[in-house]
Amino acid sequence: WFIETTNTIPVPLETGAAYIAKASNQNVFILPASAAIGDTFKIVGYGNLWQLQQNASQKIVCGVMQTTAGASGYLQATVATDQVEIVCVTPNTEFYVIQVIGNPSFN
């Protein structure tokens, strides 16, 4: 587990890592450009909101909801305690939410 207090640049997620978002302002994370099937990532909100950005051609799917494909899409906490765990299902490009607590928004 990493306690993340950086809020000025996107923090690149590391495979198998979990993050507690504790920045003074919104934490910003970014998916890795290279991910293998089964790679997992967790973000747990604590002190403030968080946002998970994507790279070109990437998207995040949760049931019938999904982010806009590409760098303009993101998943974002709506309350400070939102949590998400995602897994890569298509190398480098497609990620599924496998656990969520709260109500993060999809853009």
Secondary structure as the mmCIF struct_conf table of DSSP 4:
data_model
#
loop_
_struct_conf.conf_type_id
_struct_conf.id
_struct_conf.beg_label_comp_id
_struct_conf.beg_label_asym_id
_struct_conf.beg_label_seq_id
_struct_conf.end_label_comp_id
_struct_conf.end_label_asym_id
_struct_conf.end_label_seq_id
STRN STRN1 PHE A 2 GLU A 4
BEND BEND1 THR A 8 ILE A 9
HELX_LH_PP_P HELX_LH_PP_P1 PRO A 10 PRO A 10
STRN STRN2 VAL A 11 PRO A 12
HELX_LH_PP_P HELX_LH_PP_P2 LEU A 13 LEU A 13
TURN_TY1_P TURN_TY1_P1 THR A 15 GLY A 16
STRN STRN3 ALA A 18 ALA A 21
BEND BEND2 SER A 24 ASN A 25
STRN STRN4 ASN A 27 ILE A 30
BEND BEND3 ALA A 33 SER A 34
TURN_TY1_P TURN_TY1_P2 ILE A 37 GLY A 38
STRN STRN5 THR A 40 GLY A 45
BEND BEND4 GLY A 47 ASN A 48
STRN STRN6 TRP A 50 GLN A 53
TURN_TY1_P TURN_TY1_P3 ALA A 56 SER A 57
STRN STRN7 LYS A 59 CYS A 62
TURN_TY1_P TURN_TY1_P4 GLY A 63 VAL A 64
STRN STRN8 MET A 65 GLN A 66
HELX_LH_PP_P HELX_LH_PP_P3 THR A 67 THR A 68
BEND BEND5 ALA A 69 GLY A 70
TURN_TY1_P TURN_TY1_P5 ALA A 71 SER A 72
STRN STRN9 TYR A 74 GLN A 76
BEND BEND6 THR A 78 VAL A 79
TURN_TY1_P TURN_TY1_P6 ALA A 80 THR A 81
STRN STRN10 GLN A 83 THR A 90
TURN_TY1_P TURN_TY1_P7 PRO A 91 THR A 93
STRN STRN11 GLU A 94 ILE A 101
BEND BEND7 GLY A 102 GLY A 102
STRN STRN12 SER A 105 PHE A 106
#
